[in-house]
Amino acid sequence: MMNHYAIEWIEAWCRENGWTDLFVERRNNYWAFPPGCVMPEPIPVQALRLIKAEKGLTAEEKWWSISAIIGTVVAVLSTVVLKCPMPLVFAFAFNAITVAQFEMEDV
């Protein structure tokens, strides 16, 4: 599983909107205390989507993307040199897993 939001992004949003005591219940599920409230609430999904649209990819997402591209290039070169399709099969499997991790879960 990959993180789709950097904790710094969420903390900045909380400071701007008056939310306090941010904590992560589980991956990509953020809770904090809204202004004037005594019970924590999940960070609104609309706010998370806005943050994601504004900030783009996290460092982890960039790393997975770059590794998928490099792995594909290496697989193509290996396939040509070895005259065997198996490196491409492995690259396809790795890329399928990478793309699946980019799928965001809406809670």
Backbone as ProteinMPNN parsed JSONL, in Angstrom:
{"seq_chain_A": "MMNHYAIEWIEAWCRENGWTDLFVERRNNYWAFPPGCVMPEPIPVQALRLIKAEKGLTAEEKWWSISAIIGTVVAVLSTVVLKCPMPLVFAFAFNAITVAQFEMEDV", "coords_chain_A": {"N_chain_A": [[0.845, -1.185, 0.0], [0.451, 2.231, -0.728], [1.096, 5.574, 0.366], [-1.085, 8.178, -0.326], [-1.192, 10.769, 0.35], [0.894, 13.257, 1.674], [1.907, 13.636, 5.001], [2.628, 16.16, 5.797], [1.204, 17.811, 4.075], [-1.423, 17.444, 4.952], [-1.204, 18.334, 7.589], [-0.623, 21.046, 7.139], [-3.019, 21.858, 5.929], [-4.746, 21.47, 8.09], [-3.755, 23.403, 9.916], [-4.334, 25.747, 8.468], [-7.115, 25.682, 8.45], [-7.913, 25.573, 11.077], [-8.088, 23.137, 12.423], [-7.119, 20.723, 14.879], [-4.647, 18.591, 16.536], [-3.964, 16.375, 14.75], [-4.201, 13.004, 13.684], [-3.356, 9.746, 12.416], [-5.489, 7.267, 11.668], [-5.482, 4.883, 10.177], [-3.751, 3.876, 7.2], [-3.942, 6.551, 4.941], [-6.211, 7.606, 6.176], [-7.287, 10.119, 7.895], [-7.675, 11.91, 10.931], [-8.877, 14.597, 12.959], [-9.381, 17.303, 15.313], [-12.036, 19.385, 14.725], [-12.535, 23.004, 14.521], [-13.51, 24.239, 17.642], [-14.685, 21.858, 18.525], [-15.112, 18.857, 20.513], [-14.767, 16.271, 19.912], [-12.918, 14.148, 17.753], [-12.948, 14.236, 14.171], [-13.149, 12.718, 10.9], [-10.923, 13.922, 8.378], [-12.423, 15.843, 5.884], [-13.416, 14.241, 2.836], [-13.603, 15.729, 0.5], [-11.83, 17.794, 1.043], [-9.435, 16.371, 1.164], [-9.262, 15.471, -1.484], [-9.005, 17.924, -2.797], [-6.555, 18.801, -1.76], [-4.893, 16.806, -2.822], [-5.206, 17.27, -5.581], [-4.068, 19.757, -5.747], [-1.422, 19.426, -4.803], [-0.303, 17.191, -6.093], [1.708, 14.317, -6.867], [2.924, 12.196, -4.234], [6.138, 11.676, -2.625], [6.553, 8.942, -2.397], [4.776, 7.922, -4.327], [5.954, 8.996, -6.615], [8.388, 7.625, -6.554], [7.549, 4.933, -6.956], [6.463, 5.202, -9.543], [8.698, 5.973, -11.094], [10.334, 3.725, -10.672], [8.784, 1.792, -11.957], [8.911, 2.644, -14.607], [11.691, 2.503, -15.12], [12.072, -0.232, -14.627], [10.566, -1.307, -16.74], [11.988, -0.409, -18.985], [14.44, -1.728, -18.56], [13.498, -4.35, -18.739], [12.647, -4.483, -21.413], [15.08, -4.138, -22.768], [16.44, -6.401, -21.765], [14.842, -8.422, -22.802], [15.341, -8.174, -25.518], [18.11, -8.653, -25.624], [18.372, -11.206, -24.403], [16.599, -12.645, -25.892], [14.153, -13.587, -25.003], [10.88, -13.683, -23.697], [10.27, -13.447, -20.998], [11.321, -11.397, -19.186], [9.706, -9.199, -19.929], [7.207, -10.134, -19.152], [7.508, -10.237, -16.37], [7.926, -7.517, -15.905], [5.457, -6.514, -16.737], [3.788, -7.652, -14.765], [4.822, -6.406, -12.446], [4.252, -3.724, -13.08], [1.469, -3.845, -13.185], [0.852, -4.285, -10.495], [1.866, -1.93, -9.433], [0.241, 0.047, -10.668], [-2.219, -0.707, -9.585], [-1.821, 0.004, -6.941], [-1.994, 2.722, -7.078], [-4.662, 3.216, -7.122], [-7.164, 4.901, -5.475], [-8.704, 4.601, -2.323], [-11.941, 5.326, -1.455], [-13.321, 6.361, 1.439]], "CA_chain_A": [[0.0, 0.0, 0.0], [1.214, 3.475, -0.769], [0.446, 6.772, 0.891], [-1.469, 9.1, -1.387], [-1.102, 12.122, 0.894], [2.006, 13.502, 2.595], [1.384, 14.121, 6.282], [2.868, 17.611, 5.839], [0.098, 18.455, 3.365], [-2.609, 17.402, 5.818], [-0.932, 19.228, 8.719], [-0.767, 22.427, 6.651], [-4.457, 22.109, 5.756], [-5.327, 21.591, 9.437], [-3.382, 24.709, 10.461], [-5.065, 26.786, 7.733], [-8.556, 25.611, 8.711], [-8.179, 25.569, 12.511], [-8.218, 21.796, 12.984], [-5.987, 20.452, 15.771], [-4.328, 17.221, 16.972], [-4.094, 15.428, 13.64], [-3.638, 11.66, 13.831], [-3.669, 8.83, 11.321], [-6.116, 6.05, 12.191], [-4.846, 3.865, 9.339], [-3.189, 4.518, 6.014], [-4.81, 7.461, 4.181], [-7.429, 7.897, 6.925], [-6.797, 11.146, 8.806], [-8.649, 12.457, 11.868], [-8.428, 15.75, 13.744], [-10.45, 18.017, 16.003], [-12.454, 20.616, 14.028], [-12.57, 24.167, 15.415], [-14.577, 24.291, 18.637], [-15.278, 20.545, 18.797], [-14.435, 18.053, 21.529], [-14.577, 14.926, 19.362], [-12.253, 14.204, 16.45], [-13.717, 13.841, 12.99], [-12.256, 12.484, 9.756], [-10.72, 15.054, 7.47], [-13.388, 15.656, 4.793], [-12.909, 13.661, 1.591], [-13.473, 16.818, -0.466], [-10.59, 18.5, 1.366], [-8.327, 15.505, 0.756], [-9.189, 15.512, -2.951], [-8.492, 19.242, -3.16], [-5.125, 18.78, -1.425], [-4.232, 15.931, -3.791], [-5.208, 17.95, -6.875], [-3.172, 20.901, -5.654], [-0.043, 19.032, -4.518], [0.187, 16.193, -7.047], [2.168, 13.019, -6.378], [3.809, 12.153, -3.071], [7.464, 11.13, -2.927], [6.393, 7.496, -2.56], [4.162, 7.695, -5.636], [6.967, 9.279, -7.631], [9.356, 6.526, -6.524], [6.925, 3.782, -7.614], [6.344, 5.506, -10.975], [10.034, 5.92, -11.703], [10.796, 2.334, -10.668], [8.041, 1.065, -12.987], [9.468, 3.032, -15.91], [13.033, 1.92, -15.233], [11.899, -1.682, -14.754], [10.081, -1.609, -18.084], [13.111, -0.213, -19.919], [15.375, -2.842, -18.344], [12.854, -5.565, -19.247], [12.69, -4.449, -22.88], [16.469, -4.405, -23.172], [16.731, -7.8, -21.437], [14.121, -9.264, -23.751], [16.062, -8.127, -26.793], [19.421, -9.291, -25.473], [18.217, -12.625, -24.072], [15.65, -13.247, -26.832], [13.216, -14.313, -24.146], [9.84, -12.738, -23.301], [9.987, -13.461, -19.566], [11.481, -10.091, -18.523], [8.518, -8.376, -20.181], [6.119, -10.672, -18.327], [7.754, -9.765, -15.01], [7.699, -6.069, -15.893], [4.01, -6.318, -16.797], [3.244, -7.976, -13.44], [5.225, -5.336, -11.535], [3.496, -2.52, -13.429], [0.077, -4.055, -12.786], [0.803, -4.066, -9.049], [2.105, -0.494, -9.219], [-0.973, 0.782, -11.054], [-3.259, -1.033, -8.602], [-1.558, 0.768, -5.717], [-2.403, 4.11, -7.298], [-6.117, 3.301, -6.949], [-7.478, 5.511, -4.173], [-9.885, 4.066, -1.638], [-12.817, 6.35, -0.876], [-13.914, 5.842, 2.675]], "C_chain_A": [[0.886, 1.242, 0.0], [0.387, 4.613, -0.189], [0.161, 7.724, -0.256], [-1.387, 10.556, -0.947], [0.124, 12.206, 1.803], [1.426, 14.11, 3.868], [1.572, 15.635, 6.414], [1.736, 18.373, 5.158], [-1.137, 18.542, 4.26], [-2.415, 18.338, 7.01], [-1.097, 20.69, 8.315], [-2.239, 22.776, 6.479], [-5.113, 22.304, 7.116], [-4.998, 22.951, 10.053], [-4.181, 25.822, 9.787], [-6.536, 26.834, 8.109], [-8.905, 25.482, 10.185], [-8.401, 24.204, 13.126], [-6.971, 21.505, 13.81], [-5.814, 18.959, 16.014], [-4.577, 16.178, 15.887], [-3.5, 14.079, 14.018], [-4.127, 10.788, 12.687], [-4.215, 7.55, 11.937], [-5.536, 4.819, 11.486], [-4.41, 4.578, 8.067], [-4.258, 5.295, 5.237], [-6.159, 7.716, 4.85], [-7.034, 8.826, 8.073], [-7.94, 11.713, 9.639], [-8.031, 13.644, 12.59], [-9.651, 16.369, 14.421], [-10.796, 19.274, 15.225], [-12.485, 21.781, 15.014], [-13.773, 24.11, 16.354], [-15.204, 22.961, 18.986], [-14.452, 19.789, 19.838], [-14.246, 16.602, 21.085], [-13.887, 15.03, 18.011], [-13.184, 13.725, 15.344], [-12.743, 13.545, 11.866], [-12.107, 13.763, 8.933], [-11.655, 14.837, 6.285], [-12.731, 15.164, 3.493], [-12.709, 14.753, 0.536], [-12.18, 17.591, -0.225], [-9.384, 17.678, 0.938], [-8.157, 15.516, -0.765], [-8.623, 16.84, -3.44], [-6.988, 19.325, -2.896], [-4.369, 17.973, -2.467], [-4.142, 16.609, -5.162], [-4.208, 19.106, -6.881], [-1.705, 20.474, -5.564], [0.529, 18.007, -5.498], [0.612, 14.894, -6.376], [3.036, 13.164, -5.134], [5.15, 11.585, -3.504], [7.384, 9.625, -3.162], [5.779, 7.156, -3.918], [5.149, 7.96, -6.77], [7.979, 8.151, -7.714], [8.798, 5.301, -7.237], [6.823, 4.002, -9.12], [7.684, 5.392, -11.682], [10.55, 4.491, -11.742], [10.061, 1.505, -11.719], [8.59, 1.385, -14.379], [10.839, 2.408, -16.122], [12.949, 0.405, -15.398], [11.435, -2.093, -16.139], [11.2, -1.464, -19.114], [14.109, -1.356, -19.802], [14.794, -4.141, -18.911], [12.888, -5.606, -20.778], [14.101, -4.766, -23.375], [16.853, -5.865, -22.901], [16.052, -8.752, -22.409], [14.845, -9.309, -25.091], [17.378, -8.892, -26.696], [19.283, -10.804, -25.265], [17.326, -13.38, -25.065], [14.655, -14.15, -26.1], [12.16, -13.315, -23.66], [9.61, -12.625, -21.789], [10.261, -12.131, -18.851], [10.293, -9.154, -18.74], [7.324, -8.84, -19.358], [6.276, -10.18, -16.892], [7.517, -8.262, -14.891], [6.201, -5.755, -15.936], [3.377, -6.585, -15.439], [3.585, -6.873, -12.434], [4.439, -4.052, -11.811], [2.022, -2.65, -13.065], [-0.092, -3.814, -11.285], [0.964, -2.579, -8.737], [0.855, 0.316, -9.538], [-2.106, 0.512, -10.064], [-3.06, -0.248, -7.308], [-1.943, 2.225, -5.861], [-3.906, 4.304, -7.126], [-6.422, 3.82, -5.542], [-8.748, 4.908, -3.621], [-10.681, 5.234, -1.083], [-13.533, 5.758, 0.313], [-15.156, 6.628, 2.994]], "O_chain_A": [[1.932, 1.282, 0.649], [-0.842, 4.612, -0.245], [1.043, 8.04, -1.054], [-1.498, 11.467, -1.767], [0.355, 11.309, 2.614], [0.564, 14.986, 3.814], [0.773, 16.31, 7.062], [1.351, 19.453, 5.606], [-1.806, 19.573, 4.32], [-3.339, 19.051, 7.402], [-1.654, 21.484, 9.074], [-2.662, 23.872, 6.845], [-5.943, 23.198, 7.283], [-5.869, 23.585, 10.649], [-4.653, 26.739, 10.459], [-7.145, 27.904, 8.091], [-10.075, 25.3, 10.522], [-8.866, 24.12, 14.263], [-5.885, 21.983, 13.483], [-6.711, 18.163, 15.736], [-5.317, 15.216, 16.095], [-2.42, 14.014, 14.605], [-5.163, 11.05, 12.076], [-3.501, 6.834, 12.64], [-5.151, 3.844, 12.131], [-4.683, 5.766, 7.895], [-5.325, 4.77, 4.92], [-7.142, 8.009, 4.169], [-6.511, 8.379, 9.094], [-9.031, 11.965, 9.128], [-6.82, 13.694, 12.806], [-10.793, 16.006, 14.138], [-9.946, 20.152, 15.072], [-12.464, 21.56, 16.225], [-14.912, 23.953, 15.913], [-16.203, 22.946, 19.706], [-13.261, 20.044, 20.018], [-13.638, 15.803, 21.797], [-14.225, 15.899, 17.206], [-14.084, 12.916, 15.569], [-11.625, 14.061, 11.867], [-13.033, 14.565, 8.813], [-11.679, 13.74, 5.728], [-11.649, 15.611, 3.113], [-11.749, 14.702, -0.233], [-11.51, 17.997, -1.174], [-8.416, 18.224, 0.409], [-7.035, 15.565, -1.268], [-7.845, 16.872, -4.394], [-6.239, 19.857, -3.714], [-3.321, 18.405, -2.947], [-3.109, 16.526, -5.826], [-3.582, 19.391, -7.901], [-0.841, 21.095, -6.183], [1.742, 17.971, -5.705], [-0.033, 14.426, -5.438], [3.787, 14.129, -4.996], [5.286, 11.074, -4.616], [8.073, 9.095, -4.034], [6.212, 6.213, -4.58], [5.172, 7.235, -7.764], [8.388, 7.756, -8.807], [9.499, 4.688, -8.042], [7.071, 3.078, -9.894], [7.784, 4.781, -12.746], [11.145, 4.079, -12.738], [10.654, 0.605, -12.314], [8.717, 0.498, -15.223], [11.115, 1.849, -17.184], [13.669, -0.175, -16.21], [11.869, -3.122, -16.657], [11.341, -2.298, -20.007], [14.57, -1.893, -20.809], [15.522, -4.941, -19.499], [13.133, -6.661, -21.364], [14.281, -5.566, -24.292], [17.521, -6.491, -23.724], [16.626, -9.772, -22.792], [14.944, -10.364, -25.718], [17.715, -9.681, -27.578], [20.001, -11.587, -25.887], [17.307, -14.611, -25.074], [14.366, -15.277, -26.503], [12.511, -12.208, -23.25], [8.828, -11.781, -21.351], [9.484, -11.764, -17.969], [9.919, -8.403, -17.84], [6.519, -8.021, -18.915], [5.304, -9.756, -16.266], [6.972, -7.792, -13.893], [5.733, -4.843, -15.255], [2.515, -5.823, -15.003], [2.726, -6.455, -11.657], [4.011, -3.372, -10.878], [1.393, -1.666, -12.676], [-1.074, -3.206, -10.859], [0.272, -2.041, -7.873], [0.459, 1.18, -8.755], [-2.873, 1.42, -9.743], [-4.034, 0.123, -6.653], [-2.194, 2.898, -4.861], [-4.373, 5.436, -7.0], [-5.987, 3.24, -4.548], [-9.735, 4.724, -4.333], [-10.15, 6.043, -0.322], [-14.26, 4.772, 0.196], [-15.816, 6.358, 3.997]]}, "name": "protein", "num_of_chains": 1, "seq": "MMNHYAIEWIEAWCRENGWTDLFVERRNNYWAFPPGCVMPEPIPVQALRLIKAEKGLTAEEKWWSISAIIGTVVAVLSTVVLKCPMPLVFAFAFNAITVAQFEMEDV"}
